[in-house]
Amino acid sequence: VAFSRWEYVLYALHHLVPTTLFLIPLSLISKKLLGDEKRDQVNLRKRHENLEQEKMLVEALVPKKIADRLRSGQIHIADNYHKTTVMFIYLDGYEEAFKEEDKLDENIAWINTVFCAIDELLVGSFEGRIFKVAAFQKFYLAVSGCPEIEKEHAQLCCEAGCMIQDRVKSIMSPLATTTTVRVGLCSGRLSAGVVGTSSPRFSTFGDTVNTASRMASTAEPTTGEGGWSLHMTRETAKLLTRCVCVCV
């Protein structure tokens, strides 16, 4: 039979020590020991919860595969990836919206709603096969094939781009217009690694990233009335195994 710590102490008081010690109120001793044990359990549970929160925070900043390498003690992480597709998204109407200084809260809420919708779509529909690299100002950057190998990286990003354009149409902008985005895709090699110490981020570098940005900036905006419009390089178009949208 397994006994807790305080039960062992009570047993010792009853059987192993002089009878004079029975003057000590055993009820007080048991309460003290029980209190210590409960406090230890609470502290252990809080520590476990804090560790889980830290784990979730790290994996929100870097991919799980990279987070595992950081936790194992690896300090410098830098890798080359040869088969990837980068997806750059530009939010239309950003500059015009922020000209209205009295609508700051509304503008921030709009951007947050759009980017959260993209986050949910990538997580829910693609289950980690497309990784969000960064979201800042009017830009949203994601990649497939990095850091996890993905054979259909171009196809996935193409389908995601179309789905994102469909999803954001239901969001009204502060300008009282339908939200539209421009999507640029580029496939090829890139380098990636963890940058920063106080707030480390998984970042991507190289011509593939720069070209995807140019593809998005020169893409034709969608009208918000239906259809899709993606601007991609020839390398990306050649990798598509099935056509799901209009390629500009």
N, C-alpha and C positions, 0 to 999 in steps of 0.2 A: 504494500500500500504506500502510495507517495504522500508525503507530508509537506506542507508549506514551511517556510522558515520560522514563522512564529509558533507553529505547532511543535516543532522540535525544541524550541526554547521552553515552552510550557511543560513539555515532557521532562526536560532536564530539571526544571524547578521542582517538579513533583517527586522525582526519583533519585536525583543525583546530588542535590545540595542539602546543606543542613536545614533543619526545620525552622531556624530563626528567619530564614529568607521568606517564609510564608507570611511574614508580617507585611511584605510588599503586596499591595493590592494587585492581584493577578489580572483583574479586569482592566486596570490602567495599562498594564504591560501589553496585554493582548490588543487593546485599542491602538496603542502607539505602534506596535508592529504591523497591525493591519493598515494603519494610516501610511506608514512608510512604504509598504508594498503597493498600495493603490497609487501613491504618488510616483513611485518608480514606473508603474505601468503607464500612467498618464504621460510622464516625460518621454518614455520610450515611444509611445504612440505619436506624440507631437514631433519627435525627431524623425520618425518614419514619414509622417505627412510632409515635413519640410524637405526631406530628401526627394520625395515624389514630386513636389512642386518645383524644386530645382531641376530635376530631370526633365519635366515638361517644358520649363523655360528654355533650357539648353536646346532641346529638340525643336523648339519653335524658332530658334535662331539658326540652327544648323541641322542638316539631315541626320537621321538616327545613326546611319552608318558612320558618319563623321563624329557624332557625339560619342559613340562607343570608343573611337580612337582617342578622343580627348580624355575620356574618363580613364583609359588605360595608361595615361601618362605621356602620350605623344604630344609634343609641344608644337612643332612645325608641321603643318599639313599642306602639301601642295602636290597636285596630280595633273596629268594630262589626260584628256578624254578625246578619242578620235571620231566617235560616231554619236553626235548629239544634234539636237535642234533647239534653237533659242527662240522664244516667243516674246516679242516686245509689244506692249499695249499702250497706246496713247489715248488719254481721255479728252474727247472734244469738249470745247466750251469752258475749259479751265481758266484761261486768261480772262475771258469776258466775265465769268462769274466773280472772280476776285477783284474786279474793278469796283464792285459794289461793297465798300468797306462796312456798311451797316448790316450786311448779310453774312458776317463771318461765321456765326454759329451754323447757319443754314448751309453754307458752302462746305464747312468741315463735315457736317453730318452727311451731305451728299457724297463726298469723296469716300467717307467711311462706309456708307451703304454700298457703293459700287465695288470697292475693293473687298469688302466682306462677302459680297455675292460671288465674286471671282474665287475667293478662298474656298468657300463652301462648294462651289462647282468642281474645283480641282481635287479637293479631298473626297467629296462624295461620289463623283462620277469616274474619277481616274485613279483613286486609291493609291496616291503616292507615286504614280508613274510619271507625273509631271511635278517638278519641285519649284515652289515659289522662292526666288532668289531675293527679290527686293520689291518694295512699293514706296515710291516717294513722289511728292508733288502730283503730276499728272501721269506718271509712268508706272507701269507694272511689268516686272521682268520674271520670266519663268523658263525652265529648261527641262528637257527630257533626254535621258541617256547619260545623266550626270547627277549624282555620283553613282547611281545604280545603272547598270547596263540595261538598255531597252532597245530591242530590235525595231519596234515600230515607232521610234521617236518622232519622225516627221509626221506620220499619220495621226498620232495622238495629238500633237500640237495643232495640226490642221483642224481636227474635229473640235478640239477645245476652243480654238479661235471662233469657230462658227457658233458654238454653244454659248460662249461668252457674249457675243454680239446679240444673240437672241435674249439672253437673260437680262442684260442691262436696259433693253428697250422698255421694260416695265417700270423703270426708275425715272421719275420726273426730276429734271435738273432745276437749280435755283432760277434759271432763266425761263422757267415754265415751258421747256421743250423736252422732247424725248432724249434720253441719254444715248449717245453713240460713242463708239470707240474705233480706233484704227489699229489693225493688227498686222505686224510684220514678222516674217519667219525666215530663218536662215539656218542651214544645216552644215556641219563641218566640225573641225577641231576647235577645242578651247582648253584653257587652263583654269583650274579652280583651286581654291584653298581657303583657309580660315584666316581672316584679317582682324586684328584688334585684340585687346586684352580685357578691358573693362566691360565691353559689350561685343564679344567676338561674333563675326558674321561670316557665313559661307558666301564667297564672292566668285564671280566668273570673269575671265579676262580673255582678250584675243579678238581677231578680226571677225569671227563669227558673231560675237556679241555686238560689235560695232555695226556690222552690216544689218543685223536684225533691227537695230535701232533706226537705221536709215530707211529700211523697208517700211517700218511703221510710220515714220515722219512723212514719207512720200506716198503713203497708201491713200486710196480714195475713201472718203468717209461714207459710212452707210447712211441711208436716208431715214432709217427708223420705220420704214413702211413695209419692210420685208426683204428677204434675200440677205446674202452675206458678201463681204468683200475683204479678201485677204491679199496682202502683197508679199510674195515669197520669191526666193532666188530659184534659179533653174535646178540647182542641186537639191533643194527641198522638193520641188515638183517631181523630179525624177524618182524620188523615193516613195511617193504616194502609191499605195496599193489599191485604193478605191477612192473615187471622187465623191466628196460630200458637200462641196461648196464651190463658189465661183472664185477662180484664182486670177488676180489682176497682174 
